[in-house]
């Protein structure tokens, strides 16, 4: 499975960003 960079995922998820 090809997953996008973690940084990109974090940016999309406010919960993780916060």
C-alpha distances in whole Angstrom, upper triangle without the diagonal:
4,6,10,13,14,17,16,15,18,20,19,20,24,24,22,24,27
4,7,10,12,15,13,13,16,18,17,18,22,23,21,22,25
4,7,8,11,10,9,13,14,14,15,19,19,17,18,22
4,6,8,7,7,10,11,11,13,17,18,15,16,20
4,5,5,7,9,10,11,13,16,17,14,14,18
4,5,5,6,9,10,10,13,14,11,11,15
4,5,5,6,9,10,12,13,10,9,13
4,5,5,6,9,11,13,11,10,14
4,5,5,6,10,11,9,9,13
4,5,5,7,8,6,6,9
4,6,7,9,8,6,10
4,6,9,9,8,11
4,5,6,6,9
4,5,5,6
4,6,5
4,5
4
